[in-house]
Amino acid sequence: MATATKRSDTLMVSEVLAFVQNKLDTMDVISLEQICLTSFKEAELAAAKKLLADTATTAVRLVPRRGDGSMKRDLQDIIRVFQETDPDDIPTYVARDLYKLPPVTFDHVDVTRLLKDIVLLRAEIDEIRGKLEASERASASMQRELSTMRNADAAVAASPPPAREVQAQRVPVTASIATDTVSRRVNDPPPATYAERTRDAACPLRAAAPAPPRPAAAAPSTTRSQQEAAPAPPRPRPRPRRRRRAAPQAAPQVTLAAAGALAAPPRAPRNAAVDKDGFILVEKRSPRRRNRNKRGTAPAACSLKAATPTVDIYVSRIHANMAHDNIMRYVKERSVGRTEQPVQVLAIERLQSAKQTDFKSFRLRVPADQQKVLLDKDFWPAGIVFRRYREAKQTIKSPVTSARV
């Protein structure tokens, strides 16, 4: 399928329009009007305005001006067209006689505007310079803090082991520790938490100080054999829950680490049920959903029928001469063979734009199961814009142009 050529690819000869089209982006309107009024004749401006009206697609009305000041008003209409019209809808104007193009000298330049632009540019440069200096200061401060932290870590690594760790190295490792697991688990104080171990490692003075004695747990009144013989109370059956690997509850053994400290086993969460494989059952509560919608499954009755789900499709960039019947006939004929039955347009509505345009826009309401056909690029001609319709504040609906099938 050949792509549509733009109107801007067309070249037209007009010295007046070529000068205005090229200088409008670099000059202010007042200076441009002054140069054109002093360099071109009234007949040349009128001919240029007529050529622009015949070749450009614009919403600006180019009516002939008469009376005093008509030459200036014609030039203002030409400038307005270039300012308010899409550049793709205006041809590219060129000059055949280059001597007709007026020169731009300092007499036609507003020096005050240039000075204001220089002042604004200087202020922006000063602002960028200030932000750069603040960023450099922040970067230097972060580097100093990073070097301080590295020095502190090096000092902690080079410091001697704490006193309680040295004493732990002298404890003899015997075989009786492994056999006395139950008594040690009951009488020994609970191991230090992760926060306490991190705090002691970060502060050597606190780690070197002897830890205060913790109260020992009370010995159980029953023996181990009595505890094993007593039946365990029945536990409620848990609901299906996610399983997470638990830390093994190994017997506390005295081991010599690289620094000579006792390695504390990790602690399992409180009130955690551990199964025989060593997994912790973690329950994930599902959010409660109330008032759920339900759909009926009974056969369709004659007295009651469900409504067909529908969607709205936005179609734009349609030629101004096209009407509702043209669109509905195109959709019906184009959809033959794409679905089991042709697409049925339930409603069509003309959309009014807040700005004046040379094309039309419509909203089509079709069944939801047939929307894929209308949202296919191969379904619409080149240049047509389409998508799912969404409400916009700028859209003005016209109740008169609505038609239902």
Secondary structure, 3 states (H helix, E strand, C coil): CCCCCCHHHCEEECHHHHHHHHHCCCCCHHHHHHHHHHHCCHHHHHHHHHHHHHHCCCCCCCCCCCCCCHHHHHHHHHHHHHHHCCHHHCCEEECCCHHHCCCCCHHHCCHHHHHHHHHHHHHHHHHHHHHHHHHHHHHHHHHHHHHHHHHHHHHHHHCCCCHHHHHHHCCCCCCHHHHCHHHHHHHCCCCCCHHHHHHHHHCHHHHHCCCCCCCCCCCCCCCHHHHHHCCCCCCCCCCCCEEEECCCCCCCCCCCCCCCCCCCCCCCCCCCCECCCCEEEECCCCCCCCCCCCCCCCCCCCCCCCCCCEEEEEEEEEECCCCHHHHHHHHHHHCECCECCCCCCCEEEEEECCCCCCEEEEEEEEEHHHHHHHCCCCCCCCCCEEEECCCCCCCEECCCCCEEC
